[in-house]
Amino acid sequence: MHVLVLGGTTEARRLAGLLVAELPGGAKVTSSLAGRVAGPRLPPGEVRIGGFGGADGLAAWLRTHQVDALIDATHPFAGTISFNAATAAAAAHVPLLALRRPGWVPGEGDDWHPVGSLDEAARALPARGRRVFLTTGRMGLAAFAGLDELWFLMRSVDAPEPPYPARMEVLLDRGPFALEGERELIRRHRIDVLVTKDSGGAATAPKLVAAREARIPVIVVRRPPVPGSVAVAATPALALAWLRGHVGCGP
Protein backbone atom coordinates (compact mmCIF):
# COMPACT_ATOMS: atom_id res chain seq x y z
CA MET A 1 0.00 0.00 0.00
CA HIS A 2 1.19 3.51 -0.82
CA VAL A 3 -0.12 6.64 0.92
CA LEU A 4 0.75 10.13 -0.33
CA VAL A 5 0.54 12.94 2.22
CA LEU A 6 0.52 16.51 0.92
CA GLY A 7 2.30 18.08 3.86
CA GLY A 8 4.16 21.04 5.26
CA THR A 9 2.19 21.40 8.49
CA THR A 10 2.68 20.13 12.04
CA GLU A 11 -0.33 17.85 11.58
CA ALA A 12 1.17 16.42 8.38
CA ARG A 13 4.42 15.51 10.18
CA ARG A 14 2.48 13.91 13.01
CA LEU A 15 0.34 12.00 10.53
CA ALA A 16 3.38 10.71 8.64
CA GLY A 17 4.91 9.50 11.90
CA LEU A 18 1.65 7.80 12.87
CA LEU A 19 1.31 6.10 9.49
CA VAL A 20 4.91 4.86 9.51
CA ALA A 21 4.38 3.43 13.01
CA GLU A 22 0.89 1.99 12.56
CA LEU A 23 0.57 0.74 8.99
CA PRO A 24 1.43 -2.88 8.21
CA GLY A 25 4.94 -3.77 7.12
CA GLY A 26 5.59 -3.06 3.46
CA ALA A 27 3.35 0.00 3.40
CA LYS A 28 4.92 3.10 1.87
CA VAL A 29 4.34 6.62 3.15
CA THR A 30 5.46 9.54 0.98
CA SER A 31 5.18 13.15 2.15
CA SER A 32 5.22 15.87 -0.49
CA LEU A 33 6.45 19.35 0.47
CA ALA A 34 5.96 22.38 -1.74
CA GLY A 35 9.50 23.66 -1.12
CA ARG A 36 8.51 27.22 -0.23
CA VAL A 37 10.22 27.13 3.19
CA ALA A 38 14.00 26.89 3.46
CA GLY A 39 15.15 24.11 5.76
CA PRO A 40 11.74 22.47 6.37
CA ARG A 41 11.23 19.99 9.19
CA LEU A 42 11.19 16.65 7.42
CA PRO A 43 8.61 14.05 8.41
CA PRO A 44 9.22 10.30 8.83
CA GLY A 45 8.98 8.13 5.72
CA GLU A 46 9.91 9.11 2.19
CA VAL A 47 9.90 12.80 1.20
CA ARG A 48 9.59 14.56 -2.14
CA ILE A 49 9.97 18.33 -2.54
CA GLY A 50 8.44 20.44 -5.27
CA GLY A 51 5.23 20.84 -7.20
CA PHE A 52 3.46 18.34 -9.43
CA GLY A 53 2.56 20.61 -12.33
CA GLY A 54 -1.08 21.18 -11.46
CA ALA A 55 -3.94 18.72 -11.13
CA ASP A 56 -3.00 16.76 -14.25
CA GLY A 57 0.57 16.34 -13.04
CA LEU A 58 -0.61 15.17 -9.63
CA ALA A 59 -3.05 12.69 -11.19
CA ALA A 60 -0.24 11.29 -13.32
CA TRP A 61 1.99 10.97 -10.22
CA LEU A 62 -0.76 9.10 -8.36
CA ARG A 63 -1.09 6.63 -11.22
CA THR A 64 2.62 6.20 -11.89
CA HIS A 65 3.48 5.62 -8.22
CA GLN A 66 0.42 3.44 -7.59
CA VAL A 67 -0.92 5.57 -4.74
CA ASP A 68 -3.77 3.91 -2.84
CA ALA A 69 -4.85 6.94 -0.76
CA LEU A 70 -4.19 10.69 -0.85
CA ILE A 71 -4.31 12.84 2.28
CA ASP A 72 -4.25 16.60 1.87
CA ALA A 73 -2.63 17.85 5.08
CA THR A 74 -1.47 21.18 3.68
CA HIS A 75 -1.97 24.55 5.34
CA PRO A 76 -5.64 25.61 5.60
CA PHE A 77 -4.84 28.52 3.23
CA ALA A 78 -3.15 26.40 0.55
CA GLY A 79 -6.27 26.62 -1.59
CA THR A 80 -4.72 25.86 -4.98
CA ILE A 81 -3.13 22.55 -4.00
CA SER A 82 -6.32 21.48 -2.21
CA PHE A 83 -8.36 22.14 -5.36
CA ASN A 84 -5.76 20.29 -7.47
CA ALA A 85 -5.81 17.38 -5.02
CA ALA A 86 -9.58 17.02 -5.34
CA THR A 87 -9.42 17.15 -9.13
CA ALA A 88 -6.47 14.73 -9.36
CA ALA A 89 -7.91 12.22 -6.89
CA ALA A 90 -11.17 12.09 -8.85
CA ALA A 91 -9.32 11.63 -12.14
CA ALA A 92 -7.07 8.88 -10.76
CA HIS A 93 -9.87 7.23 -8.73
CA VAL A 94 -7.89 7.53 -5.49
CA PRO A 95 -9.65 8.10 -2.12
CA LEU A 96 -8.95 11.59 -0.76
CA LEU A 97 -9.12 13.01 2.76
CA ALA A 98 -8.42 16.58 3.90
CA LEU A 99 -6.72 16.80 7.32
CA ARG A 100 -7.65 20.23 8.70
CA ARG A 101 -7.06 21.52 12.21
CA PRO A 102 -10.18 23.31 13.53
CA GLY A 103 -10.31 27.06 13.07
CA TRP A 104 -10.09 29.52 15.93
CA VAL A 105 -13.22 30.71 17.71
CA PRO A 106 -13.44 34.16 19.37
CA GLY A 107 -13.97 34.21 23.12
CA GLU A 108 -15.25 36.73 25.61
CA GLY A 109 -13.30 39.96 25.38
CA ASP A 110 -12.04 39.39 21.83
CA ASP A 111 -12.44 42.20 19.29
CA TRP A 112 -12.30 40.25 16.03
CA HIS A 113 -13.05 41.57 12.56
CA PRO A 114 -13.37 38.73 10.00
CA VAL A 115 -12.48 39.48 6.38
CA GLY A 116 -12.45 37.38 3.24
CA SER A 117 -8.97 38.11 1.86
CA LEU A 118 -5.66 39.87 2.43
CA ASP A 119 -6.83 42.71 0.19
CA GLU A 120 -9.90 43.15 2.38
CA ALA A 121 -7.69 43.05 5.48
CA ALA A 122 -5.53 45.84 4.03
CA ARG A 123 -8.59 47.98 3.33
CA ALA A 124 -9.84 47.47 6.90
CA LEU A 125 -6.52 48.31 8.58
CA PRO A 126 -6.42 52.14 8.58
CA ALA A 127 -9.64 52.31 10.59
CA ARG A 128 -8.33 49.86 13.21
CA GLY A 129 -4.80 50.99 14.07
CA ARG A 130 -1.46 52.43 13.05
CA ARG A 131 1.09 49.92 14.41
CA VAL A 132 0.37 46.52 12.91
CA PHE A 133 1.48 43.05 13.99
CA LEU A 134 1.22 41.21 10.66
CA THR A 135 1.29 37.41 10.99
CA THR A 136 -0.10 36.31 7.63
CA GLY A 137 3.26 35.03 6.32
CA ARG A 138 5.61 36.37 3.69
CA MET A 139 3.35 35.56 0.74
CA GLY A 140 0.81 38.20 -0.17
CA LEU A 141 2.54 41.21 1.39
CA ALA A 142 1.83 43.17 -1.77
CA ALA A 143 -1.71 43.69 -0.45
CA PHE A 144 -0.28 45.93 2.28
CA ALA A 145 2.44 47.64 0.22
CA GLY A 146 0.52 50.88 -0.32
CA LEU A 147 -0.22 51.56 3.35
CA ASP A 148 2.64 54.02 3.83
CA GLU A 149 1.04 55.71 6.83
CA LEU A 150 1.12 52.48 8.87
CA TRP A 151 4.03 50.71 10.56
CA PHE A 152 4.29 46.92 10.38
CA LEU A 153 5.96 44.23 12.45
CA MET A 154 5.93 41.28 10.04
CA ARG A 155 6.74 37.78 11.33
CA SER A 156 7.55 34.84 9.06
CA VAL A 157 9.84 31.82 8.83
CA ASP A 158 11.78 33.14 5.81
CA ALA A 159 12.64 36.66 4.69
CA PRO A 160 10.02 38.31 2.43
CA GLU A 161 10.58 39.65 -1.05
CA PRO A 162 9.14 42.93 -2.35
CA PRO A 163 6.67 44.40 -2.84
CA TYR A 164 5.92 44.95 0.84
CA PRO A 165 5.12 47.89 3.14
CA ALA A 166 7.68 50.69 3.19
CA ARG A 167 7.65 50.98 6.99
CA MET A 168 8.19 47.41 8.09
CA GLU A 169 10.37 45.52 10.56
CA VAL A 170 10.85 41.82 9.84
CA LEU A 171 10.98 39.23 12.60
CA LEU A 172 12.22 35.83 11.41
CA ASP A 173 10.87 33.16 13.73
CA ARG A 174 9.13 29.82 13.69
CA GLY A 175 6.37 28.67 16.07
CA PRO A 176 5.28 27.48 18.48
CA PHE A 177 5.15 30.84 20.27
CA ALA A 178 4.75 31.34 24.02
CA LEU A 179 2.19 33.72 25.49
CA GLU A 180 4.76 35.74 27.42
CA GLY A 181 6.76 36.35 24.24
CA GLU A 182 3.66 37.53 22.38
CA ARG A 183 2.76 39.89 25.21
CA GLU A 184 6.28 41.36 25.08
CA LEU A 185 6.17 41.87 21.29
CA ILE A 186 2.88 43.77 21.55
CA ARG A 187 4.14 45.86 24.45
CA ARG A 188 7.62 46.64 23.11
CA HIS A 189 6.46 47.55 19.60
CA ARG A 190 3.34 49.42 20.81
CA ILE A 191 1.14 47.27 18.58
CA ASP A 192 -2.45 48.49 18.31
CA VAL A 193 -3.86 46.02 15.75
CA LEU A 194 -3.14 42.37 14.86
CA VAL A 195 -3.67 40.83 11.42
CA THR A 196 -3.74 37.06 11.12
CA LYS A 197 -5.14 34.22 9.07
CA ASP A 198 -7.49 31.73 10.70
CA SER A 199 -4.85 28.99 10.63
CA GLY A 200 -6.12 27.29 13.77
CA GLY A 201 -4.02 25.16 16.09
CA ALA A 202 -2.21 25.87 19.33
CA ALA A 203 1.24 26.78 18.00
CA THR A 204 0.37 30.36 17.05
CA ALA A 205 -2.78 30.92 19.12
CA PRO A 206 -1.06 32.77 22.03
CA LYS A 207 -0.97 35.97 19.96
CA LEU A 208 -4.77 35.99 20.09
CA VAL A 209 -4.72 35.77 23.88
CA ALA A 210 -2.12 38.53 24.05
CA ALA A 211 -4.25 40.73 21.77
CA ARG A 212 -7.30 40.13 23.97
CA GLU A 213 -5.34 41.06 27.09
CA ALA A 214 -4.03 44.22 25.40
CA ARG A 215 -7.56 45.04 24.18
CA ILE A 216 -6.47 45.54 20.60
CA PRO A 217 -8.55 44.61 17.53
CA VAL A 218 -7.74 41.52 15.46
CA ILE A 219 -8.40 41.36 11.73
CA VAL A 220 -8.90 37.67 10.93
CA VAL A 221 -8.73 36.40 7.35
CA ARG A 222 -11.23 33.58 6.92
CA ARG A 223 -9.85 30.31 5.55
CA PRO A 224 -10.98 29.06 2.12
CA PRO A 225 -13.41 26.13 2.17
CA VAL A 226 -12.36 22.54 1.54
CA PRO A 227 -13.69 21.35 -1.85
CA GLY A 228 -17.27 20.25 -1.20
CA SER A 229 -16.95 16.55 -2.03
CA VAL A 230 -13.86 15.90 0.11
CA ALA A 231 -14.06 14.15 3.49
CA VAL A 232 -12.44 16.06 6.37
CA ALA A 233 -10.67 14.85 9.53
CA ALA A 234 -9.61 17.16 12.37
CA THR A 235 -6.72 15.09 13.79
CA PRO A 236 -4.06 12.65 12.55
CA ALA A 237 -5.70 9.87 14.59
CA LEU A 238 -9.01 10.42 12.79
CA ALA A 239 -7.16 10.47 9.47
CA LEU A 240 -5.66 7.06 10.29
CA ALA A 241 -9.13 5.75 11.16
CA TRP A 242 -10.45 7.03 7.80
CA LEU A 243 -7.54 5.35 6.00
CA ARG A 244 -8.25 2.02 7.66
CA GLY A 245 -11.88 2.27 6.66
CA HIS A 246 -11.25 3.22 3.04
CA VAL A 247 -8.16 1.24 2.11
CA GLY A 248 -8.29 -1.69 4.54
CA CYS A 249 -4.91 -1.50 6.25
CA GLY A 250 -5.33 -3.54 9.40
CA PRO A 251 -7.01 -2.90 12.77
C-alpha positions, 0 to 999 in steps of 0.5 A: 500500500502507498499513501501520499501525504501533501504536507508542510504542516505540524499535523502532516508531520504527526500523521506521517509519523503515525502512518509509519508506526501503525501501517502494516509492514511493506506499506509506503508513506510519501510526504510531499512538500511544496519547497517554499520554506528553506530548511523544512522539518522533514517528516518520517517516511519518504519525502519529495519536494516540489510541485506536481505541475497542477492537477494533471501532473498530480493525477499522473503521479498518483497513477505512476506511483500506484498511490492507494490513498491521498491525504491533503494535510497542507496549510488551511490557506493552501487553496490551490493545492487542495483544489488540485488534489480534489481534481487529481484524486477524482481523475485517478480514482484515489480516495482523498481526505483533507486533514484540517485543524479546527479554526479559531473561535473568538472568546469573551473579550475578543475584538475580532473583525473577520475578512475574506482576503488579504486585500480586504484586510488591508482595506480594513486596517487604517480604521483599526490601528497604526502599528500593525502586527502582521502574521499572515506570512511572507506571501501576499505582502503586496496587499499591504504595500501601499499603506505608507502611513502604517508601521508593520511588524511582520513575522515569518519563517523566511525573509520576504521579497518585495513588494511589501510595506515601506515601513516594516520591521521583519521578525524571522521566527518559527512557532510554536510561540509562548504567550509571554513572548507575544505579550512582550512583542505587543508591548515593546512595539506598541502594537495596536492592531493584529492581522492574522489568518485563521490557521487554527491550532495551538502553536500560534494561538497565544498571539490571540490571547495577548491581543485580547489582554491588550484590548487591541482589535484583530483582523482575521482572514477567513480560511478558504473552504475545503472542496465540497466533495472531500471528506475532512478529519480534524486530527491525525488519529481520525485520518488514520481511522479514515484510511483504515476504513477506506483502504483496509490497512489492518485494525 
